[in-house]
């Protein structure tokens, strides 16, 4: 399994040594209402987000040079001691020993090994980087032997470590797919009918003279007491005669 994502303008790859197991789920939600005859059935089905749960292993002794979290590494070719084989003699055509002699055959051999220029703590490095991916919510591409998952988010990480796995870490990784919607900013259309016009600023206006109050008799005649009448009518008459 490989996990790829972009960070600081570069594509980073996390190569995992082995996958113990994986569970993936891809489901849809179908409407419970009746669909009209002749209508598109696909309009009544919503695709849910894909999920992936994988149990993986990362070790400090990989079988090949990993894409990342390896530090400075180089490949060396080391000679091996010559292999010597000895036979007791040569046989004739009928299976009898034709002569008794010791035959020695030497063969040179070599081996390709990996040499690291610093302490190799790859399992811990992968763990720390996976934590950064989860906290930063990076968009991931997960490649397995079964399929490729696009636009995935690392939802959760858990691991178990004991005395038997001192040079390796076993992770449980939970991924969930993120759905995106396209958006676009457009100009608002012109209205079909003319609407109320906006207020216009008229600038500074000249001061207007204050209105003069009416005389007392006019105020009394127009008062609420005069309009009510009854027992208050005499007050209105008194005000009028003054």
C-alpha positions in Angstrom: 0.0 0.0 0.0 1.2 3.5 -0.8 -0.2 6.8 0.4 0.5 9.9 -1.8 -0.2 13.5 -1.0 1.0 17.0 -1.8 2.9 19.1 0.7 4.9 22.3 0.1 4.5 21.9 -3.6 5.9 18.4 -3.7 4.4 15.0 -4.0 5.2 12.9 -1.0 4.9 9.1 -0.9 4.6 6.8 2.2 5.4 3.2 1.3 4.1 0.6 3.7 5.9 -2.8 4.0 2.9 -5.1 4.1 -0.9 -5.1 4.4 -2.3 -7.6 6.8 -5.9 -6.9 5.9 -8.2 -4.3 4.5 -12.0 -3.6 4.6 -13.5 -1.2 2.1 -17.1 0.0 1.8 -18.9 1.6 -1.1 -22.6 2.1 -0.7 -25.5 4.2 -2.1 -28.7 5.6 -0.5 -31.8 4.9 -2.5 -34.9 7.0 -2.0 -37.8 5.3 -0.2 -40.4 7.2 -2.1 -42.0 6.1 -5.3 -40.3 7.0 -8.6 -42.4 8.2 -11.4 -42.6 6.0 -14.4 -40.2 7.1 -17.1 -38.1 9.3 -14.7 -34.4 8.8 -14.4 -33.7 6.4 -11.6 -30.2 7.8 -11.1 -31.7 11.1 -9.9 -33.2 9.2 -6.9 -29.9 7.5 -5.8 -27.2 9.3 -3.8 -23.7 7.9 -3.7 -22.3 7.7 -0.2 -18.6 8.3 0.7 -16.2 5.4 0.3 -14.4 4.2 3.4 -11.3 2.1 3.8 -9.9 0.5 6.9 -6.5 -1.2 6.6 -4.1 -3.0 9.0 -0.6 -2.4 7.8 3.0 -3.1 8.9 6.0 -0.7 8.8 9.4 -2.0 9.9 12.9 -0.8 10.4 14.2 -3.7 8.2 12.4 -3.2 4.8 13.1 -5.6 1.9 13.7 -2.7 -0.5 14.6 0.9 -0.4 11.4 2.8 0.6 10.2 6.0 -1.2 10.6 8.1 2.0 11.4 8.0 5.6 14.7 6.3 4.9 17.3 9.0 5.4 20.5 8.8 3.5 20.8 5.3 2.0 23.0 3.8 -0.6 23.4 0.4 -2.2 26.7 -1.5 -1.9 28.0 -4.7 -3.5 30.1 -6.8 -1.1 32.2 -9.8 -2.2 31.5 -13.1 -0.6 34.0 -15.9 0.1 34.6 -18.2 -2.8 32.4 -21.3 -2.7 34.3 -24.6 -3.2 32.8 -27.9 -4.2 34.7 -31.2 -4.2 33.8 -34.4 -6.0 35.3 -37.8 -5.3 35.9 -38.8 -8.9 34.6 -39.0 -12.5 32.3 -41.8 -13.5 32.4 -43.7 -16.8 29.6 -44.4 -19.2 28.5 -47.6 -17.4 28.5 -46.0 -14.0 31.9 -47.3 -12.9 34.5 -45.0 -11.5 37.0 -44.4 -14.3 39.6 -42.8 -12.1 39.9 -41.8 -8.6 40.6 -38.1 -8.2 39.5 -35.0 -6.3 38.0 -32.3 -8.4 37.8 -28.8 -6.8 35.6 -26.1 -8.4 35.7 -22.5 -7.1 33.0 -19.9 -7.8 33.1 -16.2 -6.9 29.9 -14.6 -5.5 28.8 -11.2 -4.3 25.8 -9.6 -2.5 24.0 -6.3 -2.8 23.2 -4.7 0.6 21.8 -1.4 1.8 23.8 0.9 4.0 22.2 3.8 5.9 24.3 6.8 7.0 22.2 7.5 10.1 20.2 5.5 12.7 17.3 3.9 10.9 14.0 4.6 12.7 11.7 4.3 9.8 8.7 2.9 11.7 8.7 5.9 14.1 9.2 8.3 11.2 6.1 6.9 9.3 4.1 7.1 12.5 4.9 10.8 13.0 4.2 11.6 9.4 0.8 9.9 9.6 0.0 11.9 12.6 0.9 15.1 10.8 -1.4 14.0 7.9 -4.3 13.4 10.2 -3.9 16.7 12.0 -3.4 18.7 8.8 -6.3 16.9 7.0 -4.4 16.5 3.8 -6.1 15.2 0.7 -4.7 11.7 0.0 -4.5 9.2 -2.8 -4.4 5.6 -1.4 -3.1 2.9 -3.7 -3.8 -0.8 -2.9 -3.5 -4.0 -4.8 -7.3 -3.9 -5.3 -8.0 -0.3 -6.4 -7.0 3.3 -6.1 -8.8 5.6 -3.7 -9.0 9.3 -4.6 -9.7 12.3 -2.3 -9.4 10.4 0.9 -8.9 11.8 4.4 -7.1 10.0 7.2 -9.8 9.8 9.8 -8.1 7.8 12.5 -4.8 6.0 13.4 -4.2 3.3 16.0 -1.3 1.0 16.7 -0.2 -1.8 19.0 3.4 -2.4 20.1 4.9 -5.0 22.3 8.1 -6.8 23.0 7.7 -9.0 19.8 7.4 -6.0 17.5 10.3 -3.8 18.7 11.5 -3.2 15.1 8.1 -2.8 13.5 4.8 -1.1 14.0 1.3 -2.4 13.2 -1.2 0.3 12.3 -4.9 0.4 11.8 -5.7 3.3 9.4 -9.2 4.6 8.8 -9.8 6.5 5.6 -13.0 8.3 4.4 -13.7 9.9 1.1 -14.5 13.6 0.8 -17.1 14.8 -1.6 -16.6 18.2 -3.4 -19.1 20.5 -5.0 -18.2 23.0 -7.7 -19.1 26.7 -7.1 -19.1 29.7 -9.4 -19.6 33.4 -8.9 -21.9 35.1 -11.5 -23.4 38.5 -11.9 -27.0 39.0 -10.7 -29.5 39.2 -13.6 -31.3 42.5 -14.4 -34.9 42.5 -13.0 -37.8 42.2 -15.5 -39.7 45.1 -13.8 -38.3 48.4 -12.6 -38.0 48.4 -8.9 -38.0 51.3 -6.4 -35.1 53.6 -7.1 -32.4 54.1 -4.6 -32.2 57.1 -2.4 -30.1 59.9 -3.9 -28.0 62.2 -1.9 -29.1 65.8 -2.4 -26.1 67.5 -0.7 -26.3 70.2 1.9 -29.6 71.9 2.2 -30.4 75.5 3.5 -31.9 75.7 7.0 -35.7 76.1 7.1 -37.5 78.5 9.5 -39.3 76.9 12.5 -43.1 76.8 12.3 -44.9 79.2 14.7 -47.1 77.6 17.3 -50.8 78.4 17.2 -52.5 80.7 19.8 -53.9 79.4 23.0 -57.5 79.5 21.9 -56.8 77.4 18.8 -54.9 74.9 20.9 -57.7 74.6 23.4 -60.3 74.2 20.7 -58.2 71.5 19.1 -57.3 69.7 22.3 -58.4 66.3 23.1 -60.7 67.5 26.0 -62.7 69.5 23.6 -63.1 66.6 21.2 -64.3 64.4 24.0 -66.8 66.9 25.3 -69.1 66.0 28.2 -67.8 67.3 31.5 -64.7 68.7 29.8 -66.7 70.9 27.5 -66.7 73.8 30.0 -62.9 73.9 29.9 -63.1 74.4 26.2 -65.7 77.2 26.6 -63.6 78.9 29.3 -60.6 78.8 27.0 -62.6 80.3 24.1 -63.9 83.2 26.2 -60.5 84.2 27.5 
